[in-house]
């Protein structure tokens, strides 16, 4: 599937072909292909943050002269499952998964919204979700795509426990949803597990900052 971004409002979707009518702004829009075709950004299952930033720079939405520029938010809601489980033994991994329950969502379902209380942490068992952020005037852009074997929503682990992005199902998906208190209690009961998880979260922040840097480069660079 190709990753597309509306050049009018920044709406993101994944499909074989770009639609003629944007599902978000309801306009007949051109869509930019923001698929990653480079090994550096992980291949075609991911988005290319340079292309995302370039698309954001050229959005055709009517600007509000009274509005102050809104800084691009940090891409902080996704975390590869292999990273958050790194350093845990098999028993600890199963304990972690056993804390949650299976939840299913249909395509385009909103799993949680940016700004909502972060009550759950999610492990993807089947399907894909898009992690998106909202800009002014309802514009939105993709931060990343989360696939099988990855996790999202780790704001549940960190005060003030508020989601920093919106997550939308791209397909029929199945996730293991772990309640915040259950996970935090487990981390407190097993301090080694808790320390390992938080170290993994901290190490991932640097890679997410790299994604932000690429998006900013695409946003600021001039057309040639």
Secondary structure, 3 states (H helix, E strand, C coil): CEEEEECCCCCEEEECCCCCECCCCCCECCEEECECCCHHHCCCCCECHHHHHHHHHCCCCCCCCCCCCCCCCCCCCEEEHHHHCCCCCHHHHHHHHHCCEEEEECCCCEEECCCCECCEEEEEEECCEEEEEECHHHCEEEEEEECCCEEECHHHHCCCCECCCEEEECCCEEEEEEEHHHHHHHHHHCHHHHHHHHHHHHHHHHHHHHHHHHHHHHHHCCCC
